Amino acid sequence: MTTESQQIQSDPQDAPTGTISAIDPPPSSGSATPAPRRKRLARLRQFVGAGAGVWVGLFLVAGGFGLIAYTWGEVAGLLDVALQLPFLVSGGLTALGLILLGLLVVNIAVKRKDALERQRQLEEVREALVRLREAIESQDED
């Protein structure tokens, strides 16, 4: 704690502003409890899972563009349109489907990751408000 926050806490007239220092995280005791560690590991797994979805989606998009390139290579050698249509339908539309599916997977993965981050931030705000309320209540009792 800084000397300024200590002076604010010691001055009874400024009690409401002195409680803001209660938001600071408590000093670490050196030994980590198992519950927060499990919580951190669970968060890490969730973030890795969301990142894997992005990679899978990008792989699908790249596969779709690769299939377009392959289809173009096959169609480019043919002069008869009737022979080009099967390649266009089977390769081109499948590639388009892969690209759209890949974009969908990336979109869902990013939204999940954002939701997890938003949930983590809300938990931090909630914990800070709980500590602030406890500090205000403890000063009211004094």
N, CA, C and O atoms as a GROMACS GRO file, in nm:
protein
  568
    1MET      N    1   0.084  -0.119   0.000
    1MET     CA    2   0.000   0.000   0.000
    1MET      C    3   0.088   0.124   0.000
    1MET      O    4   0.195   0.125   0.062
    2THR      N    5   0.045   0.225  -0.067
    2THR     CA    6   0.120   0.350  -0.068
    2THR      C    7   0.086   0.429   0.056
    2THR      O    8  -0.012   0.403   0.125
    3THR      N    9   0.170   0.527   0.084
    3THR     CA   10   0.147   0.609   0.203
    3THR      C   11   0.020   0.692   0.188
    3THR      O   12  -0.048   0.721   0.286
    4GLU      N   13  -0.012   0.730   0.064
    4GLU     CA   14  -0.133   0.807   0.041
    4GLU      C   15  -0.257   0.727   0.077
    4GLU      O   16  -0.349   0.779   0.141
    5SER      N   17  -0.262   0.599   0.037
    5SER     CA   18  -0.378   0.518   0.070
    5SER      C   19  -0.383   0.488   0.218
    5SER      O   20  -0.492   0.471   0.274
    6GLN      N   21  -0.266   0.480   0.285
    6GLN     CA   22  -0.266   0.460   0.430
    6GLN      C   23  -0.321   0.583   0.501
    6GLN      O   24  -0.394   0.571   0.598
    7GLN      N   25  -0.285   0.702   0.451
    7GLN     CA   26  -0.336   0.824   0.510
    7GLN      C   27  -0.487   0.834   0.490
    7GLN      O   28  -0.558   0.879   0.580
    8ILE      N   29  -0.535   0.793   0.376
    8ILE     CA   30  -0.679   0.798   0.349
    8ILE      C   31  -0.753   0.704   0.442
    8ILE      O   32  -0.859   0.738   0.493
    9GLN      N   33  -0.697   0.584   0.464
    9GLN     CA   34  -0.764   0.488   0.551
    9GLN      C   35  -0.761   0.534   0.696
    9GLN      O   36  -0.855   0.505   0.771
   10SER      N   37  -0.657   0.604   0.737
   10SER     CA   38  -0.648   0.645   0.876
   10SER      C   39  -0.737   0.765   0.904
   10SER      O   40  -0.770   0.789   1.021
   11ASP      N   41  -0.778   0.841   0.804
   11ASP     CA   42  -0.863   0.957   0.822
   11ASP      C   43  -1.009   0.914   0.820
   11ASP      O   44  -1.056   0.871   0.715
   12PRO      N   45  -1.082   0.922   0.931
   12PRO     CA   46  -1.221   0.874   0.935
   12PRO      C   47  -1.316   0.956   0.847
   12PRO      O   48  -1.420   0.904   0.808
   13GLN      N   49  -1.283   1.081   0.815
   13GLN     CA   50  -1.372   1.161   0.732
   13GLN      C   51  -1.374   1.112   0.588
   13GLN      O   52  -1.473   1.131   0.518
   14ASP      N   53  -1.268   1.049   0.544
   14ASP     CA   54  -1.258   1.000   0.407
   14ASP      C   55  -1.279   0.849   0.400
   14ASP      O   56  -1.218   0.783   0.317
   15ALA      N   57  -1.363   0.794   0.484
   15ALA     CA   58  -1.383   0.649   0.490
   15ALA      C   59  -1.429   0.589   0.357
   15ALA      O   60  -1.376   0.485   0.318
   16PRO      N   61  -1.525   0.649   0.286
   16PRO     CA   62  -1.568   0.587   0.160
   16PRO      C   63  -1.456   0.578   0.056
   16PRO      O   64  -1.447   0.479  -0.017
   17THR      N   65  -1.369   0.680   0.049
   17THR     CA   66  -1.261   0.673  -0.048
   17THR      C   67  -1.150   0.580  -0.001
   17THR      O   68  -1.074   0.529  -0.083
   18GLY      N   69  -1.139   0.559   0.129
   18GLY     CA   70  -1.036   0.470   0.180
   18GLY      C   71  -1.064   0.324   0.150
   18GLY      O   72  -0.972   0.242   0.150
   19THR      N   73  -1.190   0.290   0.123
   19THR     CA   74  -1.223   0.150   0.095
   19THR      C   75  -1.179   0.106  -0.043
   19THR      O   76  -1.175  -0.014  -0.071
   20ILE      N   77  -1.145   0.199  -0.129
   20ILE     CA   78  -1.103   0.163  -0.264
   20ILE      C   79  -0.975   0.080  -0.260
   20ILE      O   80  -0.955  -0.004  -0.347
   21SER      N   81  -0.890   0.103  -0.162
   21SER     CA   82  -0.767   0.024  -0.153
   21SER      C   83  -0.797  -0.123  -0.123
   21SER      O   84  -0.709  -0.207  -0.142
   22ALA      N   85  -0.918  -0.155  -0.078
   22ALA     CA   86  -0.953  -0.294  -0.052
   22ALA      C   87  -0.968  -0.374  -0.181
   22ALA      O   88  -0.973  -0.497  -0.177
   23ILE      N   89  -0.975  -0.307  -0.295
   23ILE     CA   90  -0.989  -0.377  -0.421
   23ILE      C   91  -0.857  -0.443  -0.461
   23ILE      O   92  -0.857  -0.542  -0.535
   24ASP      N   93  -0.746  -0.389  -0.412
   24ASP     CA   94  -0.616  -0.448  -0.445
   24ASP      C   95  -0.615  -0.594  -0.402
   24ASP      O   96  -0.670  -0.628  -0.298
   25PRO      N   97  -0.553  -0.680  -0.483
   25PRO     CA   98  -0.549  -0.821  -0.445
   25PRO      C   99  -0.467  -0.842  -0.319
   25PRO      O  100  -0.369  -0.771  -0.296
   26PRO      N  101  -0.506  -0.937  -0.237
   26PRO     CA  102  -0.430  -0.961  -0.114
   26PRO      C  103  -0.291  -1.014  -0.149
   26PRO      O  104  -0.273  -1.079  -0.252
   27PRO      N  105  -0.194  -0.986  -0.064
   27PRO     CA  106  -0.059  -1.036  -0.091
   27PRO      C  107  -0.058  -1.188  -0.092
   27PRO      O  108  -0.130  -1.252  -0.016
   28SER      N  109   0.025  -1.244  -0.181
   28SER     CA  110   0.029  -1.390  -0.192
   28SER      C  111   0.095  -1.450  -0.069
   28SER      O  112   0.191  -1.395  -0.016
   29SER      N  113   0.042  -1.561  -0.026
   29SER     CA  114   0.094  -1.627   0.094
   29SER      C  115   0.206  -1.724   0.061
   29SER      O  116   0.264  -1.783   0.152
   30GLY      N  117   0.237  -1.743  -0.067
   30GLY     CA  118   0.345  -1.831  -0.105
   30GLY      C  119   0.299  -1.971  -0.139
   30GLY      O  120   0.365  -2.039  -0.218
   31SER      N  121   0.189  -2.016  -0.083
   31SER     CA  122   0.140  -2.150  -0.114
   31SER      C  123   0.008  -2.139  -0.189
   31SER      O  124  -0.087  -2.076  -0.142
   32ALA      N  125   0.004  -2.199  -0.304
   32ALA     CA  126  -0.117  -2.194  -0.387
   32ALA      C  127  -0.213  -2.302  -0.341
   32ALA      O  128  -0.174  -2.416  -0.318
   33THR      N  129  -0.339  -2.265  -0.329
   33THR     CA  130  -0.439  -2.364  -0.291
   33THR      C  131  -0.480  -2.443  -0.413
   33THR      O  132  -0.471  -2.391  -0.524
   34PRO      N  133  -0.526  -2.564  -0.396
   34PRO     CA  134  -0.561  -2.647  -0.512
   34PRO      C  135  -0.680  -2.595  -0.592
   34PRO      O  136  -0.683  -2.612  -0.714
   35ALA      N  137  -0.777  -2.532  -0.528
   35ALA     CA  138  -0.896  -2.487  -0.600
   35ALA      C  139  -0.864  -2.382  -0.706
   35ALA      O  140  -0.908  -2.398  -0.820
   36PRO      N  141  -0.790  -2.274  -0.674
   36PRO     CA  142  -0.759  -2.177  -0.780
   36PRO      C  143  -0.671  -2.237  -0.890
   36PRO      O  144  -0.681  -2.198  -1.006
   37ARG      N  145  -0.586  -2.332  -0.853
   37ARG     CA  146  -0.502  -2.394  -0.955
   37ARG      C  147  -0.587  -2.473  -1.054
   37ARG      O  148  -0.565  -2.466  -1.175
   38ARG      N  149  -0.683  -2.549  -1.003
   38ARG     CA  150  -0.773  -2.623  -1.091
   38ARG      C  151  -0.853  -2.528  -1.179
   38ARG      O  152  -0.879  -2.555  -1.296
   39LYS      N  153  -0.892  -2.415  -1.120
   39LYS     CA  154  -0.969  -2.316  -1.194
   39LYS      C  155  -0.885  -2.259  -1.308
   39LYS      O  156  -0.935  -2.241  -1.420
   40ARG      N  157  -0.757  -2.231  -1.281
   40ARG     CA  158  -0.668  -2.180  -1.385
   40ARG      C  159  -0.647  -2.283  -1.495
   40ARG      O  160  -0.645  -2.248  -1.613
   41LEU      N  161  -0.631  -2.409  -1.457
   41LEU     CA  162  -0.612  -2.514  -1.556
   41LEU      C  163  -0.736  -2.531  -1.644
   41LEU      O  164  -0.725  -2.553  -1.764
   42ALA      N  165  -0.853  -2.519  -1.582
   42ALA     CA  166  -0.977  -2.530  -1.659
   42ALA      C  167  -0.988  -2.416  -1.760
   42ALA      O  168  -1.028  -2.436  -1.874
   43ARG      N  169  -0.951  -2.295  -1.717
   43ARG     CA  170  -0.952  -2.180  -1.808
   43ARG      C  171  -0.854  -2.201  -1.923
   43ARG      O  172  -0.885  -2.171  -2.039
   44LEU      N  173  -0.735  -2.253  -1.890
   44LEU     CA  174  -0.634  -2.277  -1.993
   44LEU      C  175  -0.685  -2.377  -2.096
   44LEU      O  176  -0.666  -2.358  -2.216
   45ARG      N  177  -0.750  -2.483  -2.049
   45ARG     CA  178  -0.805  -2.583  -2.142
   45ARG      C  179  -0.912  -2.521  -2.231
   45ARG      O  180  -0.920  -2.553  -2.350
   46GLN      N  181  -0.994  -2.434  -2.174
   46GLN     CA  182  -1.099  -2.370  -2.253
   46GLN      C  183  -1.040  -2.279  -2.360
   46GLN      O  184  -1.088  -2.277  -2.474
   47PHE      N  185  -0.935  -2.204  -2.325
   47PHE     CA  186  -0.873  -2.115  -2.423
   47PHE      C  187  -0.802  -2.194  -2.531
   47PHE      O  188  -0.807  -2.156  -2.648
   48VAL      N  189  -0.736  -2.303  -2.496
   48VAL     CA  190  -0.669  -2.386  -2.596
   48VAL      C  191  -0.773  -2.447  -2.689
   48VAL      O  192  -0.753  -2.454  -2.810
   49GLY      N  193  -0.885  -2.492  -2.632
   49GLY     CA  194  -0.992  -2.549  -2.714
   49GLY      C  195  -1.048  -2.448  -2.812
   49GLY      O  196  -1.078  -2.482  -2.926
   50ALA      N  197  -1.062  -2.323  -2.769
   50ALA     CA  198  -1.112  -2.219  -2.859
   50ALA      C  199  -1.010  -2.189  -2.967
   50ALA      O  200  -1.047  -2.163  -3.082
   51GLY      N  201  -0.881  -2.191  -2.933
   51GLY     CA  202  -0.777  -2.167  -3.032
   51GLY      C  203  -0.768  -2.280  -3.133
   51GLY      O  204  -0.740  -2.256  -3.250
   52ALA      N  205  -0.792  -2.403  -3.090
   52ALA     CA  206  -0.790  -2.517  -3.181
   52ALA      C  207  -0.902  -2.506  -3.283
   52ALA      O  208  -0.884  -2.546  -3.398
   53GLY      N  209  -1.015  -2.452  -3.245
   53GLY     CA  210  -1.125  -2.433  -3.339
   53GLY      C  211  -1.088  -2.337  -3.450
   53GLY      O  212  -1.128  -2.356  -3.565
   54VAL      N  213  -1.012  -2.235  -3.416
   54VAL     CA  214  -0.968  -2.140  -3.518
   54VAL      C  215  -0.876  -2.211  -3.617
   54VAL      O  216  -0.888  -2.192  -3.738
   55TRP      N  217  -0.784  -2.292  -3.566
   55TRP     CA  218  -0.692  -2.363  -3.656
   55TRP      C  219  -0.765  -2.463  -3.745
   55TRP      O  220  -0.733  -2.476  -3.863
   56VAL      N  221  -0.863  -2.533  -3.689
   56VAL     CA  222  -0.941  -2.628  -3.770
   56VAL      C  223  -1.016  -2.553  -3.880
   56VAL      O  224  -1.020  -2.598  -3.995
   57GLY      N  225  -1.074  -2.440  -3.845
   57GLY     CA  226  -1.146  -2.360  -3.944
   57GLY      C  227  -1.054  -2.309  -4.055
   57GLY      O  228  -1.090  -2.312  -4.172
   58LEU      N  229  -0.936  -2.263  -4.017
   58LEU     CA  230  -0.840  -2.216  -4.117
   58LEU      C  231  -0.793  -2.330  -4.206
   58LEU      O  232  -0.771  -2.311  -4.326
   59PHE      N  233  -0.778  -2.448  -4.148
   59PHE     CA  234  -0.740  -2.565  -4.227
   59PHE      C  235  -0.848  -2.599  -4.330
   59PHE      O  236  -0.818  -2.633  -4.444
   60LEU      N  237  -0.974  -2.592  -4.289
   60LEU     CA  238  -1.084  -2.618  -4.381
   60LEU      C  239  -1.089  -2.515  -4.494
   60LEU      O  240  -1.112  -2.550  -4.610
   61VAL      N  241  -1.067  -2.388  -4.460
   61VAL     CA  242  -1.066  -2.283  -4.562
   61VAL      C  243  -0.951  -2.307  -4.660
   61VAL      O  244  -0.970  -2.296  -4.782
   62ALA      N  245  -0.834  -2.340  -4.608
   62ALA     CA  246  -0.718  -2.366  -4.695
   62ALA      C  247  -0.745  -2.487  -4.784
   62ALA      O  248  -0.708  -2.488  -4.901
   63GLY      N  249  -0.808  -2.590  -4.728
   63GLY     CA  250  -0.844  -2.707  -4.808
   63GLY      C  251  -0.942  -2.672  -4.918
   63GLY      O  252  -0.932  -2.725  -5.029
   64GLY      N  253  -1.035  -2.584  -4.889
   64GLY     CA  254  -1.131  -2.540  -4.991
   64GLY      C  255  -1.063  -2.466  -5.105
   64GLY      O  256  -1.093  -2.489  -5.222
   65PHE      N  257  -0.971  -2.377  -5.070
   65PHE     CA  258  -0.899  -2.306  -5.175
   65PHE      C  259  -0.806  -2.400  -5.252
   65PHE      O  260  -0.787  -2.384  -5.373
   66GLY      N  261  -0.749  -2.497  -5.183
   66GLY     CA  262  -0.668  -2.597  -5.252
   66GLY      C  263  -0.750  -2.678  -5.351
   66GLY      O  264  -0.705  -2.708  -5.461
   67LEU      N  265  -0.872  -2.713  -5.310
   67LEU     CA  266  -0.962  -2.786  -5.399
   67LEU      C  267  -1.003  -2.701  -5.519
   67LEU      O  268  -1.018  -2.754  -5.630
   68ILE      N  269  -1.021  -2.571  -5.500
   68ILE     CA  270  -1.049  -2.482  -5.613
   68ILE      C  271  -0.931  -2.481  -5.710
   68ILE      O  272  -0.950  -2.488  -5.831
   69ALA      N  273  -0.810  -2.474  -5.657
   69ALA     CA  274  -0.691  -2.474  -5.744
   69ALA      C  275  -0.680  -2.605  -5.821
   69ALA      O  276  -0.648  -2.605  -5.940
   70TYR      N  277  -0.706  -2.717  -5.754
   70TYR     CA  278  -0.700  -2.847  -5.821
   70TYR      C  279  -0.807  -2.856  -5.931
   70TYR      O  280  -0.780  -2.901  -6.042
   71THR      N  281  -0.928  -2.812  -5.898
   71THR     CA  282  -1.037  -2.816  -5.995
   71THR      C  283  -1.005  -2.726  -6.115
   71THR      O  284  -1.031  -2.764  -6.229
   72TRP      N  285  -0.952  -2.611  -6.091
   72TRP     CA  286  -0.915  -2.521  -6.200
   72TRP      C  287  -0.809  -2.586  -6.290
   72TRP      O  288  -0.815  -2.575  -6.412
   73GLY      N  289  -0.713  -2.653  -6.227
   73GLY     CA  290  -0.611  -2.722  -6.306
   73GLY      C  291  -0.669  -2.830  -6.394
   73GLY      O  292  -0.624  -2.849  -6.507
   74GLU      N  293  -0.767  -2.902  -6.345
   74GLU     CA  294  -0.831  -3.007  -6.425
   74GLU      C  295  -0.918  -2.948  -6.536
   74GLU      O  296  -0.919  -2.999  -6.648
   75VAL      N  297  -0.989  -2.842  -6.505
   75VAL     CA  298  -1.080  -2.782  -6.602
   75VAL      C  299  -1.003  -2.705  -6.709
   75VAL      O  300  -1.046  -2.699  -6.824
   76ALA      N  301  -0.890  -2.648  -6.673
   76ALA     CA  302  -0.814  -2.566  -6.767
   76ALA      C  303  -0.765  -2.647  -6.887
   76ALA      O  304  -0.746  -2.591  -6.995
   77GLY      N  305  -0.744  -2.776  -6.871
   77GLY     CA  306  -0.696  -2.859  -6.981
   77GLY      C  307  -0.805  -2.908  -7.074
   77GLY      O  308  -0.774  -2.968  -7.178
   78LEU      N  309  -0.930  -2.884  -7.040
   78LEU     CA  310  -1.041  -2.934  -7.122
   78LEU      C  311  -1.105  -2.820  -7.201
   78LEU      O  312  -1.129  -2.712  -7.147
   79LEU      N  313  -1.132  -2.845  -7.328
   79LEU     CA  314  -1.197  -2.744  -7.411
   79LEU      C  315  -1.348  -2.762  -7.418
   79LEU      O  316  -1.420  -2.666  -7.442
   80ASP      N  317  -1.395  -2.883  -7.397
   80ASP     CA  318  -1.538  -2.912  -7.407
   80ASP      C  319  -1.606  -2.877  -7.275
   80ASP      O  320  -1.570  -2.929  -7.169
   81VAL      N  321  -1.705  -2.789  -7.281
   81VAL     CA  322  -1.776  -2.744  -7.161
   81VAL      C  323  -1.849  -2.860  -7.093
   81VAL      O  324  -1.861  -2.863  -6.971
   82ALA      N  325  -1.898  -2.953  -7.171
   82ALA     CA  326  -1.968  -3.068  -7.113
   82ALA      C  327  -1.875  -3.151  -7.026
   82ALA      O  328  -1.921  -3.213  -6.930
   83LEU      N  329  -1.749  -3.154  -7.056
   83LEU     CA  330  -1.653  -3.226  -6.974
   83LEU      C  331  -1.605  -3.143  -6.855
   83LEU      O  332  -1.554  -3.198  -6.757
   84GLN      N  333  -1.621  -3.012  -6.863
   84GLN     CA  334  -1.580  -2.924  -6.753
   84GLN      C  335  -1.683  -2.921  -6.640
   84GLN      O  336  -1.646  -2.905  -6.524
   85LEU      N  337  -1.810  -2.936  -6.672
   85LEU     CA  338  -1.917  -2.924  -6.572
   85LEU      C  339  -1.904  -3.023  -6.456
   85LEU      O  340  -1.925  -2.982  -6.341
   86PRO      N  341  -1.872  -3.151  -6.478
   86PRO     CA  342  -1.858  -3.240  -6.362
   86PRO      C  343  -1.749  -3.194  -6.264
   86PRO      O  344  -1.766  -3.206  -6.143
   87PHE      N  345  -1.638  -3.142  -6.317
   87PHE     CA  346  -1.533  -3.091  -6.230
   87PHE      C  347  -1.580  -2.967  -6.155
   87PHE      O  348  -1.552  -2.950  -6.036
   88LEU      N  349  -1.651  -2.882  -6.226
   88LEU     CA  350  -1.702  -2.759  -6.165
   88LEU      C  351  -1.800  -2.791  -6.052
   88LEU      O  352  -1.792  -2.733  -5.943
   89VAL      N  353  -1.891  -2.883  -6.078
   89VAL     CA  354  -1.993  -2.917  -5.977
   89VAL      C  355  -1.929  -2.990  -5.859
   89VAL      O  356  -1.949  -2.951  -5.744
   90SER      N  357  -1.852  -3.095  -5.887
   90SER     CA  358  -1.797  -3.174  -5.777
   90SER      C  359  -1.685  -3.103  -5.703
   90SER      O  360  -1.681  -3.105  -5.580
   91GLY      N  361  -1.595  -3.040  -5.775
   91GLY     CA  362  -1.481  -2.975  -5.710
   91GLY      C  363  -1.513  -2.835  -5.662
   91GLY      O  364  -1.483  -2.801  -5.547
   92GLY      N  365  -1.573  -2.754  -5.747
   92GLY     CA  366  -1.599  -2.614  -5.714
   92GLY      C  367  -1.700  -2.595  -5.603
   92GLY      O  368  -1.677  -2.518  -5.510
   93LEU      N  369  -1.810  -2.666  -5.612
   93LEU     CA  370  -1.913  -2.649  -5.507
   93LEU      C  371  -1.869  -2.712  -5.375
   93LEU      O  372  -1.902  -2.660  -5.268
   94THR      N  373  -1.797  -2.822  -5.382
   94THR     CA  374  -1.744  -2.882  -5.259
   94THR      C  375  -1.643  -2.787  -5.194
   94THR      O  376  -1.642  -2.770  -5.072
   95ALA      N  377  -1.559  -2.725  -5.276
   95ALA     CA  378  -1.462  -2.628  -5.223
   95ALA      C  379  -1.533  -2.510  -5.159
   95ALA      O  380  -1.493  -2.464  -5.052
   96LEU      N  381  -1.636  -2.461  -5.224
   96LEU     CA  382  -1.713  -2.351  -5.167
   96LEU      C  383  -1.775  -2.391  -5.033
   96LEU      O  384  -1.776  -2.312  -4.938
   97GLY      N  385  -1.826  -2.514  -5.026
   97GLY     CA  386  -1.880  -2.564  -4.900
   97GLY      C  387  -1.774  -2.573  -4.791
   97GLY      O  388  -1.801  -2.538  -4.676
   98LEU      N  389  -1.654  -2.619  -4.825
   98LEU     CA  390  -1.545  -2.627  -4.728
   98LEU      C  391  -1.505  -2.488  -4.677
   98LEU      O  392  -1.479  -2.470  -4.558
   99ILE      N  393  -1.501  -2.393  -4.767
   99ILE     CA  394  -1.466  -2.256  -4.728
   99ILE      C  395  -1.570  -2.200  -4.632
   99ILE      O  396  -1.535  -2.142  -4.529
  100LEU      N  397  -1.696  -2.217  -4.666
  100LEU     CA  398  -1.803  -2.166  -4.578
  100LEU      C  399  -1.804  -2.237  -4.443
  100LEU      O  400  -1.825  -2.173  -4.340
  101LEU      N  401  -1.782  -2.369  -4.443
  101LEU     CA  402  -1.777  -2.443  -4.318
  101LEU      C  403  -1.659  -2.397  -4.232
  101LEU      O  404  -1.672  -2.382  -4.111
  102GLY      N  405  -1.544  -2.375  -4.296
  102GLY     CA  406  -1.427  -2.325  -4.224
  102GLY      C  407  -1.451  -2.190  -4.161
  102GLY      O  408  -1.412  -2.166  -4.047
  103LEU      N  409  -1.515  -2.100  -4.236
  103LEU     CA  410  -1.547  -1.968  -4.181
  103LEU      C  411  -1.645  -1.978  -4.065
  103LEU      O  412  -1.635  -1.902  -3.968
  104LEU      N  413  -1.739  -2.069  -4.074
  104LEU     CA  414  -1.834  -2.090  -3.965
  104LEU      C  415  -1.762  -2.140  -3.840
  104LEU      O  416  -1.790  -2.093  -3.729
  105VAL      N  417  -1.671  -2.235  -3.857
  105VAL     CA  418  -1.596  -2.289  -3.742
  105VAL      C  419  -1.512  -2.179  -3.677
  105VAL      O  420  -1.508  -2.168  -3.555
  106VAL      N  421  -1.446  -2.097  -3.759
  106VAL     CA  422  -1.366  -1.987  -3.704
  106VAL      C  423  -1.455  -1.889  -3.629
  106VAL      O  424  -1.420  -1.845  -3.519
  107ASN      N  425  -1.569  -1.855  -3.686
  107ASN     CA  426  -1.661  -1.762  -3.622
  107ASN      C  427  -1.708  -1.814  -3.486
  107ASN      O  428  -1.708  -1.740  -3.388
  108ILE      N  429  -1.748  -1.940  -3.480
  108ILE     CA  430  -1.795  -1.998  -3.354
  108ILE      C  431  -1.683  -2.003  -3.251
  108ILE      O  432  -1.705  -1.972  -3.134
  109ALA      N  433  -1.563  -2.042  -3.294
  109ALA     CA  434  -1.450  -2.051  -3.201
  109ALA      C  435  -1.415  -1.914  -3.142
  109ALA      O  436  -1.388  -1.903  -3.023
  110VAL      N  437  -1.416  -1.812  -3.225
  110VAL     CA  438  -1.384  -1.677  -3.177
  110VAL      C  439  -1.492  -1.627  -3.082
  110VAL      O  440  -1.462  -1.564  -2.981
  111LYS      N  441  -1.618  -1.655  -3.115
  111LYS     CA  442  -1.726  -1.612  -3.025
  111LYS      C  443  -1.717  -1.683  -2.890
  111LYS      O  444  -1.742  -1.621  -2.787
  112ARG      N  445  -1.682  -1.811  -2.891
  112ARG     CA  446  -1.665  -1.883  -2.764
  112ARG      C  447  -1.551  -1.825  -2.682
  112ARG      O  448  -1.562  -1.808  -2.561
  113LYS      N  449  -1.441  -1.794  -2.751
  113LYS     CA  450  -1.326  -1.737  -2.681
  113LYS      C  451  -1.361  -1.602  -2.621
  113LYS      O  452  -1.323  -1.573  -2.508
  114ASP      N  453  -1.433  -1.520  -2.696
  114ASP     CA  454  -1.476  -1.390  -2.644
  114ASP      C  455  -1.570  -1.406  -2.525
  114ASP      O  456  -1.562  -1.331  -2.428
  115ALA      N  457  -1.659  -1.504  -2.531
  115ALA     CA  458  -1.752  -1.526  -2.421
  115ALA      C  459  -1.677  -1.570  -2.296
  115ALA      O  460  -1.711  -1.528  -2.185
  116LEU      N  461  -1.575  -1.654  -2.312
  116LEU     CA  462  -1.496  -1.697  -2.198
  116LEU      C  463  -1.420  -1.581  -2.136
  116LEU      O  464  -1.412  -1.569  -2.014
  117GLU      N  465  -1.365  -1.495  -2.220
  117GLU     CA  466  -1.293  -1.378  -2.170
  117GLU      C  467  -1.389  -1.283  -2.098
  117GLU      O  468  -1.355  -1.229  -1.992
  118ARG      N  469  -1.506  -1.262  -2.154
  118ARG     CA  470  -1.606  -1.176  -2.090
  118ARG      C  471  -1.649  -1.235  -1.956
  118ARG      O  472  -1.667  -1.160  -1.859
  119GLN      N  473  -1.665  -1.366  -1.949
  119GLN     CA  474  -1.702  -1.431  -1.823
  119GLN      C  475  -1.592  -1.415  -1.720
  119GLN      O  476  -1.620  -1.390  -1.602
  120ARG      N  477  -1.466  -1.428  -1.761
  120ARG     CA  478  -1.354  -1.412  -1.669
  120ARG      C  479  -1.350  -1.269  -1.615
  120ARG      O  480  -1.327  -1.248  -1.496
  121GLN      N  481  -1.373  -1.171  -1.703
  121GLN     CA  482  -1.373  -1.031  -1.660
  121GLN      C  483  -1.486  -1.003  -1.563
  121GLN      O  484  -1.468  -0.930  -1.465
  122LEU      N  485  -1.603  -1.060  -1.589
  122LEU     CA  486  -1.715  -1.041  -1.497
  122LEU      C  487  -1.688  -1.103  -1.361
  122LEU      O  488  -1.729  -1.048  -1.258
  123GLU      N  489  -1.621  -1.218  -1.359
  123GLU     CA  490  -1.584  -1.280  -1.232
  123GLU      C  491  -1.488  -1.191  -1.154
  123GLU      O  492  -1.499  -1.179  -1.032
  124GLU      N  493  -1.393  -1.128  -1.224
  124GLU     CA  494  -1.300  -1.038  -1.157
  124GLU      C  495  -1.373  -0.917  -1.099
  124GLU      O  496  -1.345  -0.875  -0.987
  125VAL      N  497  -1.466  -0.861  -1.175
  125VAL     CA  498  -1.543  -0.746  -1.127
  125VAL      C  499  -1.627  -0.787  -1.006
  125VAL      O  500  -1.636  -0.712  -0.909
  126ARG      N  501  -1.687  -0.904  -1.012
  126ARG     CA  502  -1.768  -0.953  -0.900
  126ARG      C  503  -1.683  -0.969  -0.775
  126ARG      O  504  -1.724  -0.928  -0.666
  127GLU      N  505  -1.565  -1.029  -0.790
  127GLU     CA  506  -1.477  -1.048  -0.675
  127GLU      C  507  -1.433  -0.915  -0.617
  127GLU      O  508  -1.424  -0.900  -0.496
  128ALA      N  509  -1.405  -0.818  -0.703
  128ALA     CA  510  -1.365  -0.685  -0.656
  128ALA      C  511  -1.480  -0.619  -0.580
  128ALA      O  512  -1.457  -0.555  -0.478
  129LEU      N  513  -1.602  -0.633  -0.630
  129LEU     CA  514  -1.717  -0.575  -0.561
  129LEU      C  515  -1.742  -0.642  -0.427
  129LEU      O  516  -1.781  -0.576  -0.331
  130VAL      N  517  -1.721  -0.773  -0.420
  130VAL     CA  518  -1.738  -0.844  -0.292
  130VAL      C  519  -1.635  -0.793  -0.192
  130VAL      O  520  -1.669  -0.767  -0.076
  131ARG      N  521  -1.509  -0.778  -0.235
  131ARG     CA  522  -1.406  -0.727  -0.144
  131ARG      C  523  -1.436  -0.584  -0.102
  131ARG      O  524  -1.415  -0.547   0.014
  132LEU      N  525  -1.486  -0.504  -0.196
  132LEU     CA  526  -1.521  -0.366  -0.164
  132LEU      C  527  -1.635  -0.361  -0.063
  132LEU      O  528  -1.631  -0.282   0.031
  133ARG      N  529  -1.735  -0.446  -0.081
  133ARG     CA  530  -1.847  -0.450   0.013
  133ARG      C  531  -1.801  -0.493   0.151
  133ARG      O  532  -1.844  -0.437   0.251
  134GLU      N  533  -1.714  -0.593   0.156
  134GLU     CA  534  -1.662  -0.639   0.286
  134GLU      C  535  -1.584  -0.529   0.354
  134GLU      O  536  -1.593  -0.512   0.476
  135ALA      N  537  -1.505  -0.453   0.277
  135ALA     CA  538  -1.428  -0.344   0.336
  135ALA      C  539  -1.519  -0.234   0.390
  135ALA      O  540  -1.494  -0.180   0.497
  136ILE      N  541  -1.625  -0.202   0.316
  136ILE     CA  542  -1.719  -0.099   0.361
  136ILE      C  543  -1.792  -0.145   0.486
  136ILE      O  544  -1.810  -0.067   0.580
  137GLU      N  545  -1.834  -0.272   0.488
  137GLU     CA  546  -1.904  -0.325   0.605
  137GLU      C  547  -1.813  -0.329   0.726
  137GLU      O  548  -1.858  -0.303   0.838
  138SER      N  549  -1.686  -0.362   0.706
  138SER     CA  550  -1.594  -0.368   0.820
  138SER      C  551  -1.568  -0.229   0.874
  138SER      O  552  -1.548  -0.213   0.995
  139GLN      N  553  -1.566  -0.128   0.789
  139GLN     CA  554  -1.547   0.009   0.838
  139GLN      C  555  -1.673   0.062   0.906
  139GLN      O  556  -1.663   0.142   0.999
  140ASP      N  557  -1.790   0.018   0.861
  140ASP     CA  558  -1.914   0.060   0.926
  140ASP      C  559  -1.922   0.003   1.067
  140ASP      O  560  -1.977   0.068   1.156
  141GLU      N  561  -1.869  -0.118   1.089
  141GLU     CA  562  -1.873  -0.179   1.220
  141GLU      C  563  -1.777  -0.110   1.316
  141GLU      O  564  -1.799  -0.109   1.437
  142ASP      N  565  -1.671  -0.052   1.263
  142ASP     CA  566  -1.572   0.018   1.348
  142ASP      C  567  -1.626   0.149   1.393
  142ASP      O  568  -1.559   0.222   1.465
   0.00000   0.00000   0.00000
